[in-house]
Amino acid sequence: MLNLLKRDLKRYSKVFKPFPIIRTILFEHSFHLVFFFRLGFFFRTIPIIGSFLGIITEYFIRIFFASDISCRAKIGGGLFIVHGHDIVIGSKVKIGENCKIFNGVTLGGKYTEIEDAPQPSVGNNIILSTGAKILGDIFIGDNSVVGANSVVLTSVEPNSVVVGIPARYVKKDVQ
């Protein structure tokens, strides 16, 4: 947990000057959201009471940050959440390294009637813009951008930009 948290903090600290680490720890609410997610994920590893502590942490995240992020989601280091409100991340979601998530993003199952509906996986160095909805058993390839308010229902190739409802390619093989 500490290694992932250090990578998250390093990513946030690049943005804020002066005194970037102190300012981030004390005043950046989006970093606090990431911190509580990491804490809840850690709690779930503790035998017997860990599951209960994880549920309490998820509830705190819902109330305090107005986001519904499952502490069972697997999220890599360097996570950067911009405007940490109204974010939904399901329990089976996998997110790679160095991803940037804006407010209003949803990553979850496509079908609400199915209890264990498959959920998306997101590669490394991804930008999920404001209001993007990524739904179902799909993969967003490395170094891709999902445009604002896009609805992604099919997998996205690496190094791409997708926008629209449903999402369509604007650029492919962007380097």
N, C-alpha and C positions, 0 to 999 in steps of 0.2 A: 504494500500500500504506500509506504513512504517514497519508494522510487517513482511510482506513478504520480504521486502528489508533487514531488520535486519537479518532474517534467511539466506538469500542469502549471505550477507556479512560475517556472522559467518562461513558459510561453506567455503568460499574462504579464510578467515583468518587463518584457520587451516593449510593451505598449505604453506604460506609464513612466513618466519622468517628472521630477526628480524622486529619489528614494523609491525606486520601483518595487522592491520586495516588501518593504514596510507598508507602502501605500496599498499594494494589492492585498496583503493579509488583513489590514485593518478596514479598508473602505470599499473593496470591490465585491459587490453582492453576487456577481456572476461567479467569481472564484469561490465564494462561500457555498454556492449551490454545488459546484464541483467537489468541494471539500466534503460536504455532507453526503453526497453520493458515494464518494470513496470510503467514508466512514461506515455507511450502511453496508457497502459491499464487504468491508472487513468484518463487521459484526456478524454477517451471515456465515463466516468461517468458524465462529466460536460454537463448540458443541452445546447442546441443550438450550441455552438462552439466546443464542445468536439469531435464530429465526425471529424471535419476538423483538429483539433489539432492531433488527433490520426493518421489520414492519413499522415500528415506532419511528424510525428514521425516515422511511418513505412517507409516513403521515406528516411528519414535520416539514418535509420538502413540499408536500401538497399545500399545506396551510401557509407556510411562510413565504414560499417562492412561487406559488400558484402554478406549479409544474407537477407532472405525474411521471416520475422517473423511477423505474423499478431498480432496486439495488441488486437484482440478479442479472441485469444486463452486463455484458462483457464489453468494457470500453478501454481502449488503449491509452497510453500516456500522451501528454501534450494536448489534452482536450481544452478547447477554448469556446466558451459559451458567451455569446454577445447578447446582452439584454435578457437575462435569465428568467423569463416568465413565459408561461403558456407552452411549455415544452413537454411532449409526451414521448416516452421511450419505453417500449414493452420489455417484458422479462426475458425474451429469447433473442433480443436484438444484439448484434455484434458490431462494434465500431472499432476501426483501426486506429493507428497512431496519427497525431497532429491534425485532428479534425476540428473544423469551426462550425458551430451550430448557432443560428440566429433564433430569435423568438418566434413562437408559433409553429415550430417544426414538430411533426408527428412521425414517429417510426413505429409501426405496429402491424398487426394482422389485418388482412383484407376482409375477412368474414367474421362478424361479431357472433354468429350462431355457433361457431366451432370453438370449443373451450381451449384447445391447444393449437390454434391457428398458427401456421408458419409465419415468421417475421423476418424482416430484411437484415442483410449484412452489408456493412459499409466498409470500403477499403481505407487506405491511408491517404492523408493529405486531401480530404474532401471538404468542400464548402456546401453546407445546406442552408440556403438563403431563407429569409423570412417567410413563414407560412407554408413551406414545402411539406408535402405529405408523401411519405415513402411507405408503401403498403404491400404486404404479401411476402412470399418466399422469393425475394429478388436480391441481386447483388449490385451495388454501386461500385464500379471499378476505380482503382487508384487515380488520384490527381484529377478528379472530376468535380464539376460544379453543377448543382441543382438550383435553377433560378427561383426567384420569389414566387410563391403561390402555385408552384408546379405540383402536379399530382403524378407520381411515378409509380406505374403498375407493372413495368417490365424492367429487366436488368439493363444496366447502363455500362457501356464499354469504358475501359480506362481512358484517361486523358480526353474527356468529353465535356461538353456543356449541353444541358437539356433544360427546356423551358416549356411551359404550357400545360393545358389540361385536355387530354392526357399529355404527359411530357414527350417531347420530340427533340431530336438532335438539332442543335444550332451549329455546333462545331464538333469535329471528331479529330482525334490525334493531335490535340493541342499540346505543345511542349513548353 
